[in-house]
Amino acid sequence: MELNEVLHANIFFIIASVGVVFFIVITSVILYQVLKVVKAVRRIVERVERGSEVLAEDIEDLRHNFNPTRIISFIMSLIPGIKK
């Protein structure tokens, strides 16, 4: 094996090592950004879930407080000439 071949092999391994390190750094940066997006989406989903729970409670309260007789009485009171 000549010295020239050894030099070529060493240059190849140095370039390959730099390429691998560069690839790992770029991949790490991309994964970090993806992680930030996932955390933001998780916070948004939790907020929507809390809001939907509040909305469900409000609808349940409305359903319990719904009284058709009171609504009909209110509508009838709006029409002139109709007495209870």
Secondary structure as a PSIPRED ss2 file (coil, helix, strand):
# PSIPRED VFORMAT (PSIPRED V4.0)

   1 M C   1.000  0.000  0.000
   2 E C   1.000  0.000  0.000
   3 L H   0.000  1.000  0.000
   4 N H   0.000  1.000  0.000
   5 E H   0.000  1.000  0.000
   6 V H   0.000  1.000  0.000
   7 L H   0.000  1.000  0.000
   8 H H   0.000  1.000  0.000
   9 A H   0.000  1.000  0.000
  10 N H   0.000  1.000  0.000
  11 I H   0.000  1.000  0.000
  12 F H   0.000  1.000  0.000
  13 F H   0.000  1.000  0.000
  14 I H   0.000  1.000  0.000
  15 I H   0.000  1.000  0.000
  16 A H   0.000  1.000  0.000
  17 S H   0.000  1.000  0.000
  18 V H   0.000  1.000  0.000
  19 G H   0.000  1.000  0.000
  20 V H   0.000  1.000  0.000
  21 V H   0.000  1.000  0.000
  22 F H   0.000  1.000  0.000
  23 F H   0.000  1.000  0.000
  24 I H   0.000  1.000  0.000
  25 V H   0.000  1.000  0.000
  26 I H   0.000  1.000  0.000
  27 T H   0.000  1.000  0.000
  28 S H   0.000  1.000  0.000
  29 V H   0.000  1.000  0.000
  30 I H   0.000  1.000  0.000
  31 L H   0.000  1.000  0.000
  32 Y H   0.000  1.000  0.000
  33 Q H   0.000  1.000  0.000
  34 V H   0.000  1.000  0.000
  35 L H   0.000  1.000  0.000
  36 K H   0.000  1.000  0.000
  37 V H   0.000  1.000  0.000
  38 V H   0.000  1.000  0.000
  39 K H   0.000  1.000  0.000
  40 A H   0.000  1.000  0.000
  41 V H   0.000  1.000  0.000
  42 R H   0.000  1.000  0.000
  43 R H   0.000  1.000  0.000
  44 I H   0.000  1.000  0.000
  45 V H   0.000  1.000  0.000
  46 E H   0.000  1.000  0.000
  47 R H   0.000  1.000  0.000
  48 V H   0.000  1.000  0.000
  49 E H   0.000  1.000  0.000
  50 R H   0.000  1.000  0.000
  51 G H   0.000  1.000  0.000
  52 S H   0.000  1.000  0.000
  53 E H   0.000  1.000  0.000
  54 V H   0.000  1.000  0.000
  55 L H   0.000  1.000  0.000
  56 A H   0.000  1.000  0.000
  57 E H   0.000  1.000  0.000
  58 D H   0.000  1.000  0.000
  59 I H   0.000  1.000  0.000
  60 E H   0.000  1.000  0.000
  61 D H   0.000  1.000  0.000
  62 L H   0.000  1.000  0.000
  63 R H   0.000  1.000  0.000
  64 H H   0.000  1.000  0.000
  65 N H   0.000  1.000  0.000
  66 F C   1.000  0.000  0.000
  67 N C   1.000  0.000  0.000
  68 P H   0.000  1.000  0.000
  69 T H   0.000  1.000  0.000
  70 R H   0.000  1.000  0.000
  71 I H   0.000  1.000  0.000
  72 I H   0.000  1.000  0.000
  73 S H   0.000  1.000  0.000
  74 F H   0.000  1.000  0.000
  75 I H   0.000  1.000  0.000
  76 M H   0.000  1.000  0.000
  77 S H   0.000  1.000  0.000
  78 L H   0.000  1.000  0.000
  79 I C   1.000  0.000  0.000
  80 P C   1.000  0.000  0.000
  81 G C   1.000  0.000  0.000
  82 I C   1.000  0.000  0.000
  83 K C   1.000  0.000  0.000
  84 K C   1.000  0.000  0.000
